Structure formats: C-alpha cells, structure tokens
Amino acid sequence: MSGAHAPDRFPSRPFYAGAGLFLVGFAALLLALYGVGAGAGVWELPPAELDPELLQDRAAAQRRAAEQRARLDEVRWVDREAGWVSLPIERAMRQIAAQEERR
C-alpha cells in the first residue's frame, strides 16, 4: 500500500445540472406570477381605486393631504374601552424615551 488515498470526488455535474434546473424553474415561476412586459402593472393601483376628484383637482388633493396630516397630528381615542390612543409620532417617542429613563 502506498498510503496515498484518492479523495472522494463530489459529483459536480449532476449537482450543477440540478441547481441550474432549479434556477430556471424558479425564474419561470416568478415570470408567471408577476407578468412580463409592459402593461403587466404589478405595482400599479387599479384605476377604480383612484379618486377622480383628486386626479382632476389639485386643490382637492391638497385639502385631502392637509386633512390627513391634521389627523396624524391630533391626540384622539381610537378605542377608549381598550385604552388605544392615537398620538403624533414625535410625542409618542418622547413618552417612550421618558419611560425608559425612569426604569
């Protein structure tokens, strides 16, 4: 015996062929799920969900944005029985920081 031992060879060809088939199949699945080409519109909102008033009237869009900002900046009960309150994020972060400092 010479003492030299041939290392076991990893069957690389079947491994790479299997990995390649997996990747091709995965790519085909993604293309089938998300659509290919113009007009697929995966991330677009359907036209029925767009508010036509906001598309036509810039002032209406600005009013809606102002209403939404005001709602985010107000302190109000979301569910009084459950104890849920809506706070502006800056105020909520200050309160959390103050609670952590008292610990």
ChimeraX commands (.cxc) that place a marker at each C-alpha (Angstrom):
marker #1 position 0.00,0.00,0.00 radius 0.5
marker #1 position 1.27,3.35,-0.88 radius 0.5
marker #1 position -0.67,5.22,1.77 radius 0.5
marker #1 position -1.94,7.73,-0.75 radius 0.5
marker #1 position -5.68,7.86,-0.81 radius 0.5
marker #1 position -7.60,9.38,-3.68 radius 0.5
marker #1 position -10.14,11.87,-2.32 radius 0.5
marker #1 position -13.78,11.08,-2.97 radius 0.5
marker #1 position -14.92,13.24,-5.82 radius 0.5
marker #1 position -18.04,15.29,-5.41 radius 0.5
marker #1 position -20.45,14.55,-8.27 radius 0.5
marker #1 position -20.40,18.13,-9.51 radius 0.5
marker #1 position -22.07,17.64,-12.89 radius 0.5
marker #1 position -25.41,16.34,-11.50 radius 0.5
marker #1 position -25.29,18.97,-8.75 radius 0.5
marker #1 position -24.82,21.88,-11.18 radius 0.5
marker #1 position -27.41,20.47,-13.57 radius 0.5
marker #1 position -29.94,20.23,-10.73 radius 0.5
marker #1 position -29.12,23.71,-9.46 radius 0.5
marker #1 position -29.46,25.11,-12.99 radius 0.5
marker #1 position -32.84,23.45,-13.49 radius 0.5
marker #1 position -34.00,24.77,-10.14 radius 0.5
marker #1 position -32.99,28.34,-11.03 radius 0.5
marker #1 position -34.64,28.16,-14.46 radius 0.5
marker #1 position -37.81,26.81,-12.89 radius 0.5
marker #1 position -37.78,29.47,-10.19 radius 0.5
marker #1 position -37.31,32.24,-12.78 radius 0.5
marker #1 position -40.18,30.82,-14.84 radius 0.5
marker #1 position -42.39,30.78,-11.76 radius 0.5
marker #1 position -41.57,34.42,-10.95 radius 0.5
marker #1 position -42.28,35.49,-14.51 radius 0.5
marker #1 position -45.58,33.64,-14.48 radius 0.5
marker #1 position -46.62,35.15,-11.15 radius 0.5
marker #1 position -45.61,38.75,-11.79 radius 0.5
marker #1 position -46.16,39.02,-15.53 radius 0.5
marker #1 position -43.74,40.09,-18.20 radius 0.5
marker #1 position -43.68,43.11,-20.43 radius 0.5
marker #1 position -45.37,46.45,-20.50 radius 0.5
marker #1 position -48.88,46.57,-19.23 radius 0.5
marker #1 position -48.38,43.94,-16.57 radius 0.5
marker #1 position -48.86,46.67,-13.97 radius 0.5
marker #1 position -47.99,44.57,-10.96 radius 0.5
marker #1 position -47.43,47.50,-8.61 radius 0.5
marker #1 position -49.96,49.89,-10.11 radius 0.5
marker #1 position -53.25,50.69,-8.39 radius 0.5
marker #1 position -56.28,49.68,-10.39 radius 0.5
marker #1 position -57.97,52.74,-11.93 radius 0.5
marker #1 position -61.18,52.05,-9.99 radius 0.5
marker #1 position -59.38,52.79,-6.70 radius 0.5
marker #1 position -58.14,56.22,-7.76 radius 0.5
marker #1 position -60.27,59.15,-6.67 radius 0.5
marker #1 position -61.17,61.03,-9.89 radius 0.5
marker #1 position -61.69,64.26,-7.95 radius 0.5
marker #1 position -58.09,64.19,-6.74 radius 0.5
marker #1 position -56.81,63.46,-10.23 radius 0.5
marker #1 position -58.70,66.42,-11.68 radius 0.5
marker #1 position -58.46,68.97,-8.89 radius 0.5
marker #1 position -55.10,69.86,-7.37 radius 0.5
marker #1 position -56.79,71.91,-4.64 radius 0.5
marker #1 position -58.88,68.89,-3.60 radius 0.5
marker #1 position -55.72,66.79,-3.39 radius 0.5
marker #1 position -54.05,69.44,-1.22 radius 0.5
marker #1 position -57.12,69.61,1.04 radius 0.5
marker #1 position -57.13,65.83,1.42 radius 0.5
marker #1 position -53.40,65.83,2.28 radius 0.5
marker #1 position -53.94,68.60,4.86 radius 0.5
marker #1 position -56.81,66.62,6.43 radius 0.5
marker #1 position -54.65,63.52,6.64 radius 0.5
marker #1 position -51.75,65.46,8.20 radius 0.5
marker #1 position -54.09,67.02,10.77 radius 0.5
marker #1 position -55.47,63.59,11.65 radius 0.5
marker #1 position -51.93,62.27,12.17 radius 0.5
marker #1 position -51.03,65.24,14.39 radius 0.5
marker #1 position -54.05,65.05,16.71 radius 0.5
marker #1 position -54.39,63.24,20.02 radius 0.5
marker #1 position -57.56,61.16,20.00 radius 0.5
marker #1 position -59.09,57.98,21.29 radius 0.5
marker #1 position -59.01,55.11,18.84 radius 0.5
marker #1 position -60.78,52.72,21.23 radius 0.5
marker #1 position -61.49,54.15,24.69 radius 0.5
marker #1 position -62.62,50.81,26.15 radius 0.5
marker #1 position -59.42,49.06,25.04 radius 0.5
marker #1 position -57.25,52.06,26.02 radius 0.5
marker #1 position -55.96,52.75,22.48 radius 0.5
marker #1 position -54.92,56.35,21.83 radius 0.5
marker #1 position -53.58,57.94,18.67 radius 0.5
marker #1 position -50.62,60.26,19.30 radius 0.5
marker #1 position -48.31,62.17,16.98 radius 0.5
marker #1 position -45.19,60.04,16.50 radius 0.5
marker #1 position -42.81,62.62,17.97 radius 0.5
marker #1 position -44.86,62.86,21.17 radius 0.5
marker #1 position -45.11,59.06,21.44 radius 0.5
marker #1 position -41.33,58.69,21.03 radius 0.5
marker #1 position -40.70,61.29,23.76 radius 0.5
marker #1 position -43.05,59.44,26.11 radius 0.5
marker #1 position -41.39,56.08,25.42 radius 0.5
marker #1 position -37.93,57.63,25.99 radius 0.5
marker #1 position -39.10,59.17,29.27 radius 0.5
marker #1 position -40.50,55.80,30.43 radius 0.5
marker #1 position -37.19,54.10,29.60 radius 0.5
marker #1 position -35.22,56.74,31.54 radius 0.5
marker #1 position -37.35,56.15,34.65 radius 0.5
marker #1 position -36.51,52.43,34.64 radius 0.5
marker link #1:1,2 radius 0.2
marker link #1:2,3 radius 0.2
marker link #1:3,4 radius 0.2
marker link #1:4,5 radius 0.2
marker link #1:5,6 radius 0.2
marker link #1:6,7 radius 0.2
marker link #1:7,8 radius 0.2
marker link #1:8,9 radius 0.2
marker link #1:9,10 radius 0.2
marker link #1:10,11 radius 0.2
marker link #1:11,12 radius 0.2
marker link #1:12,13 radius 0.2
marker link #1:13,14 radius 0.2
marker link #1:14,15 radius 0.2
marker link #1:15,16 radius 0.2
marker link #1:16,17 radius 0.2
marker link #1:17,18 radius 0.2
marker link #1:18,19 radius 0.2
marker link #1:19,20 radius 0.2
marker link #1:20,21 radius 0.2
marker link #1:21,22 radius 0.2
marker link #1:22,23 radius 0.2
marker link #1:23,24 radius 0.2
marker link #1:24,25 radius 0.2
marker link #1:25,26 radius 0.2
marker link #1:26,27 radius 0.2
marker link #1:27,28 radius 0.2
marker link #1:28,29 radius 0.2
marker link #1:29,30 radius 0.2
marker link #1:30,31 radius 0.2
marker link #1:31,32 radius 0.2
marker link #1:32,33 radius 0.2
marker link #1:33,34 radius 0.2
marker link #1:34,35 radius 0.2
marker link #1:35,36 radius 0.2
marker link #1:36,37 radius 0.2
marker link #1:37,38 radius 0.2
marker link #1:38,39 radius 0.2
marker link #1:39,40 radius 0.2
marker link #1:40,41 radius 0.2
marker link #1:41,42 radius 0.2
marker link #1:42,43 radius 0.2
marker link #1:43,44 radius 0.2
marker link #1:44,45 radius 0.2
marker link #1:45,46 radius 0.2
marker link #1:46,47 radius 0.2
marker link #1:47,48 radius 0.2
marker link #1:48,49 radius 0.2
marker link #1:49,50 radius 0.2
marker link #1:50,51 radius 0.2
marker link #1:51,52 radius 0.2
marker link #1:52,53 radius 0.2
marker link #1:53,54 radius 0.2
marker link #1:54,55 radius 0.2
marker link #1:55,56 radius 0.2
marker link #1:56,57 radius 0.2
marker link #1:57,58 radius 0.2
marker link #1:58,59 radius 0.2
marker link #1:59,60 radius 0.2
marker link #1:60,61 radius 0.2
marker link #1:61,62 radius 0.2
marker link #1:62,63 radius 0.2
marker link #1:63,64 radius 0.2
marker link #1:64,65 radius 0.2
marker link #1:65,66 radius 0.2
marker link #1:66,67 radius 0.2
marker link #1:67,68 radius 0.2
marker link #1:68,69 radius 0.2
marker link #1:69,70 radius 0.2
marker link #1:70,71 radius 0.2
marker link #1:71,72 radius 0.2
marker link #1:72,73 radius 0.2
marker link #1:73,74 radius 0.2
marker link #1:74,75 radius 0.2
marker link #1:75,76 radius 0.2
marker link #1:76,77 radius 0.2
marker link #1:77,78 radius 0.2
marker link #1:78,79 radius 0.2
marker link #1:79,80 radius 0.2
marker link #1:80,81 radius 0.2
marker link #1:81,82 radius 0.2
marker link #1:82,83 radius 0.2
marker link #1:83,84 radius 0.2
marker link #1:84,85 radius 0.2
marker link #1:85,86 radius 0.2
marker link #1:86,87 radius 0.2
marker link #1:87,88 radius 0.2
marker link #1:88,89 radius 0.2
marker link #1:89,90 radius 0.2
marker link #1:90,91 radius 0.2
marker link #1:91,92 radius 0.2
marker link #1:92,93 radius 0.2
marker link #1:93,94 radius 0.2
marker link #1:94,95 radius 0.2
marker link #1:95,96 radius 0.2
marker link #1:96,97 radius 0.2
marker link #1:97,98 radius 0.2
marker link #1:98,99 radius 0.2
marker link #1:99,100 radius 0.2
marker link #1:100,101 radius 0.2
marker link #1:101,102 radius 0.2
marker link #1:102,103 radius 0.2
view
